[in-house]
Amino acid sequence: MTDAVLSLPISVSLLIGTIGIHKLMSQVNADNQLLSILSQFDPLTNCLSRTETLYQLSNEIKRSLRTKKSFAVLELDIDHFKIINDQHGHNIGDEVLHSLAAFIKSLLRSNDHFGRVGGEEFVIILPDTDEQQARIIADRIREQVERKDGYSQSSAKPIKLTISVGICVAELAESNANIDDLGKALIKQADKAMYKAKNNGRNQISL
């Protein structure tokens, strides 16, 4: 009888403990999932983070190798962004980055990938895109960015922007190369093209 009486509170305690552990584990899993989601996005612009951008680029390389379809990588950089920070302050600069990112995202297709890879540098991955299409898309983005009035609600005067865009079109045959190395090579080519656009006078695209 004594054993039966003692076993009841012990069983209840064990049950409560088990429920508590399940709740704790569920919370840990939820927190980990939240951290994973947050790590995919740049906190300032809500674009993809650099890590997630490179991950999506790896996926696109794999898909291109399977389908034999070309895709394009654009790297864009805000022209003379340092002047904005110097004249208006970094808070306004951050607002400009956020506003520009939202505007560019509105110009992209649903299957495009858009990420921030540096201070004022962004990468766009355009699936199923050839050279002619990449040029048209890049120049349309450049033109729309230039035409837009005001990238900050807080600045006393409207802030205008221009961007320089580098284009790398990938037409991949079968390859035994490391996927990450291929991704880095494509980013490097887009980066070289972007600096070529800057050296040629800015506010233009370069392949």
Secondary structure, DSSP 8 states (H G I E B T S, - for coil): -HHHHHHHHHHHHHHHHHHHHHHHHHHHHHHHHHHHHHHTB-TTT-SB-HHHHHHHHHHHHHHHHHH---EEEEEEEETTHHHHHHHH-HHHHHHHHHHHHHHHHHHS-TT-EEEE-SSSEEEEEETT--HHHHHHHHHHHHHHHHH---S-SSSSS-----EEEEEEEE---S--S-HHHHHHHHHHHHHHHHHHHHHTTSSSEE-
